[in-house]
């Protein structure tokens, strides 16, 4: 399928990227390991059968792990320009000559400054409340990393909105909207998918997205960021056509039901959640 993520497992979960999320009622069999991630591979600790080696508890985090947004920023920005290059728009409307390239680098620097300011702008933490996903908020210290974190009803509502809005922005090929809902790493992957569709003369449209149920797998804090991995089951129409409208894959009438684990990240001081990873279930 050509939906966001393309049916693969991609993104980053901080120090738990290479550790299996806890099973839940919605995803009792757990998650598949990452196919693509910018997180450095773990080389120490006890291996989880069929999953890979987790990060060592207490190990000093790499600089990228301390700043997951900044680490992914350059790669995400380059990925964000990929779709525009293929469609003839280029980075920020095109790069022509040395002066334009220098101006482009200046824009990147300004965006980094703005991003850091926005991530630290909001303060305070949401109060804990019953979960609309059907399970009470809970904390976990599974696999030894990170601090316990309470997830509120407002957080669950934000996760559900992101599920719906990301699917909508994907169908509209709205990269700017995706940049406001996902980390630069994930936006880069989405751009790559959209670019591949465009190069083949195809377009993927998802519609009639219906959330069915979800459960919290893990929630923790590390290095100044909050993380939450949530198992979500939902249905949608997933249709891919060529430029003439001929159906290449999927159906315009028959919905498919999916279960995926989505990981979200936000600064611990407060702020909006962003999608940082999608994993398929086993």
N, C-alpha and C positions, 0 to 999 in steps of 0.2 A: 504494500500500500504506500501511497505517496503523501500521507498526512504529515503534519509536523513531527519530525523525528524519523519518519520513514519506517517505523517499525523496528528501529534499532535502539541501542542503549548508549547514551552519550551525555557528556557534561561532567560536572565536578560536584563532589559532596565534601569538600574540605578534606580534613584528615581521615574521613571515612569513605573516600572515593572507592577504595579497593576492599572495603569491608561490606559484607552482605547486610542489607537492612533487615530489621526484625520482621518475621512473618506477621500477618494480620488476618482478621476475618475476611477482608476483601481480597487479599493476596496471600493465602496460607502457604503457598509453595515458594514464596520469596521472589527475589529479583535476579535477573541475569547480570553478569558483570559488564562493565563498560566496554563498548566497542571502540569509542573515541573519547578522549579526555585530554586536557592540558595538564592534569595533575601528574606529578612525577610518580613513576612506578615505585611501589613499596618493595623493599628488598630484605626487610627484617620482620620478625614476628612469626606466629604460627599460621600456616596456610589454612584457609577454609576450603574443604574439598570441593573442587569444581568451581571455585570462585577466584582464587588468587590470594597472595599474601597480604594481610592487612597491615596498616601502619603500626609501628611499634608504639606502645603506650608510653607517654612521657618523652618521646623523642623530640629533639628541637625542631620546630617547623621551619621549612625553607621560607625564604622571603616571599615567594609566590603564594605560599599557603597563608601568610599573614595578610596579604593584600590580594584576595582573589579577583576583585574587580580590576585593579590596576594591572595585574598580571595578564588578564585576558583582554585588556583594553585595546592594545595595538592589534592583536590578532583579530579581535572582533571588528574593529574599524576597517581593517583590510577586507574581512569577509563581507562587511556591509557594503563595500564598494564593488564587490565582485558581480552582483546581480546588475548593478547599474552599468558596469562596463560592457556586459554582454548585451544589454538592451540599448546601449548607445548613449547612456547618460554619464557614465564615469563617476569618479569620486567628486561629490559636491558640484556636479555639473560639468566635470571634465578637468584634466590637468594638461596644460599646454605650455611647454617651455620651462626653463629653470625657475623663473620668478613665480610661476603658478605652483610649482612643486614646493618652493620655500613657503609660499602662502598656505599651502595644504598642511605642511608640518606645523606652521604657526597655529592653524585651526585645531590640530590635534592637541597641542599644548594647552590651548584655551579650554578645550573640552575636558581635558584631564582635570584642570583646576575647577571647572564648574561641577564635574562629577564628584570630586572630593568634597566640595562644599555642600552639595545636595545630600550626599550620604550622611554627613554629620549634622545636617540642619535640624532634624527633628529629635526631640528628646522625650523621655517618658516611656513607659512600657504598658502594654494593654493588660487589663485585668483578666484573670482567668474566669471562664464561664463554661456552661455545658456546651458540648460540641454538636453542631447540626449534622455531623457525619454519622451520628448514631453511637459514638463511643465517647466516654468521658475523657477529658484531657489527661494525659499521663506523661511522665518523664522517664527517661531511660539513660543509663550509662553503659549500654552494651558496647562491647569491644574496647572498653577502657578509655575512650577519648572524650574530651569535652565536658562541659557542665550541664546539669539538668536544666530544662527549659519548659515552662508552662505555655500551652497553646490555648488561645481564647476562641470564643465563638466568632469574634470579628476576624481573627486570623483564618479560620476555616472558610468564612464567607469570602475572604480575599482569595484563597486558593481556588474556590469554585469559580469566582469571576475570572481569574486568570486562565483557567481551563477553557472557559467559553470565549473569552476575548482573544486569546492567542489563536484559537482555531479560526475566528472571524478575520483577524488581521492576516493570517496565512492565506486564506482564500482570496482576499483582496490584494495580495502581494504588497501589503503595506509595511515596508521595512521600518519606517519611522515609528509606527505604532509598536512593532515588535521590540524595538530598541528600548521602549519605555516599560516593557513587561518581562524582559529576559536579560540575562547577563550577556556581555559582549561575546563570550564564547558560544553560547547557544544561538545568538543572532547570527554569528558566523556560519554555524552549521545550517541554520534555516536558509541563509542566503545561498549557500552552496547547493542545497536541494532545489531551491527555486531556479537557480542558474542552470542546473542540469535539466530540469523540465523545459526551460526556455530553449536551450540548445537543441533539444529533441523535437521542438515544435509542439510541446504539450502544455497543458495547464491542469492543475489539481484544484478541485473545489470541494470543501467539506461544508456540510450544512446540517440543519436539524440536530444540533448537538444537544444531547439530553444527559445530564448528570444522573447517575443511578445510586451509587453509594460510595463511601470512602472511609478510610481508617488511618489514624496516625501510626506510622511505623516507628519513627524516631524523631526526637527534637532535642537539640543541644546547642551549646554556645562554645565557640573557640576563636581565639585571636581577634576578638572584637566584632564577631559576626554571629548571628543566630541562623540556625539551619533547621528545617523541618522536612522530613520525607513522608509523603502521604500516598497511600495506595488509593487509586480512584478507578471506579468502573463507570463507563459512560458509553453511549451509543451515538452514532453519527452516520450520515450519508457521505461516503468517500468515493468521489468520481473523478477520473482523469480522462480528458478528451484531447484530441488533436486540435489544430487551429480551425478545422472545418466543422468541429462539433462532434466528430465521430468518437464514440466511446472506445477508449483504449483499455481501461481497467475500471472495475467497480460497477456500481449500479446507481441510478438516479432515484430508485424507489425502494431498494432493499437496504435497510440500515445494518451496520455491523456493530457488534458489542465488543469493547476492549477493556482490558484491565492493565493499567500501567502505574508505575511508581514515579511520582514527580517530586523533586526536591526543590525547595525554595530557600532563598537567602535574603537577609536584610542586616543592616548595621545594628549591633546590640543596643546602641543608644536610641534607636527608633527609626522609623522610615518605612517605605513601601517594600513589600516582598517582591522578589524577582525570581523567575524560573531559572534554576541553575543546572538541572539535570532531568532527563527522562530515561527510565529503565523499563524494559519489558519483563513480564513475569515468566517464571520457569514453566 
